[in-house]
Amino acid sequence: MNEHYEEDGYLLVRGVFDAVEVQEMRDGLARILETVEGTASDRNHAWVAGELKGFHDLQYHDAVFTRMVAHPRLVAVLTDLIGPNVQLHHSKMLVKPPEQGAPFPMHQDYPYFPHTQHSLLAASVHLDDTDEENGCLHVVPGSHKLGPLDAQGDAHTVDYPLESGIPCPAAAGDVLFFNYLTIHGSGVNRSSRTRRNVLFQYRDPADAPVLREGVEEHVDWGMGLMVAGGNPEFWGWRPRFRIRQVELVSG
Ligand SMILES: O=C(O)CCC(=O)C(=O)O
């Protein structure tokens, strides 16, 4: 495993996606935003004051993301960090508009989808150049070693100011990988530039989710896609799910 990731709980890899691929993903996001505009689905996903487009399941919206979640250059890093078998857990977009783009208070991702072996990590794919002015990510190096922390409120925040994390400015095409125990967050977008990221979350398929009353905490449509190796848990894992259509939401 990569020594820096093991020690610090994160890794910034430059140039994973080239300019053409970045543009394809920007166009994919624009298509998704166009389809929801003015519909009941167009909700603000900000945790605190501000604006954020945070739609999940990107690969169900647009095929460009099916290709990108399994991109060979991305997968090469994932197998180094997770192991030979890598499974997609979920995907989402994070579009922070200019002037008012919402911050993310510091948190661990652990309480959103707890697992037993802590293999989960985020690959935050930058589609714009980011810096402190347009709300880049901050991480607290080594904080993954603290294990799961007491989290507060619905947003599961931890008692760390943004300044306790080091800023991770990045260029379009760079990917910041961080473990789901690594404390992270991001500031307000105070600039006149949009900050577009897509975030793919992966795990080792042998890493069992922690169940609450027999139920997995976070289930997304797109979860379970293998992007490297095989899934030794497939037959044990699949029958746990039963799909019940509660409500059909139309635009
Ligand atoms: O990309 C960001 O600004 C933060 C995203 C984040 O912390 C999350 O989705 O858990």
The ligand as an SDF file (V2000), in Angstrom:
LIG
                    3D

 10  9  0  0  0  0  0  0  0  0999 V2000
  -15.8100   18.3450   -1.8060 O   0  0  0  0  0  0  0  0  0  0  0  0
  -16.0570   18.9390   -0.7700 C   0  0  0  0  0  0  0  0  0  0  0  0
  -16.0500   20.1520   -0.6760 O   0  0  0  0  0  0  0  0  0  0  0  0
  -16.3750   18.1700    0.4920 C   0  0  0  0  0  0  0  0  0  0  0  0
  -17.1410   16.9370    0.2220 C   0  0  0  0  0  0  0  0  0  0  0  0
  -17.3070   16.1190    1.4400 C   0  0  0  0  0  0  0  0  0  0  0  0
  -16.7360   16.3650    2.4550 O   0  0  0  0  0  0  0  0  0  0  0  0
  -18.1700   14.9540    1.4210 C   0  0  0  0  0  0  0  0  0  0  0  0
  -18.9110   14.7530    0.4590 O   0  0  0  0  0  0  0  0  0  0  0  0
  -18.1400   14.1990    2.4000 O   0  0  0  0  0  0  0  0  0  0  0  0
  1  2  2  0
  2  3  1  0
  2  4  1  0
  4  5  1  0
  5  6  1  0
  6  7  2  0
  6  8  1  0
  8  9  2  0
  8 10  1  0
M  END
$$$$
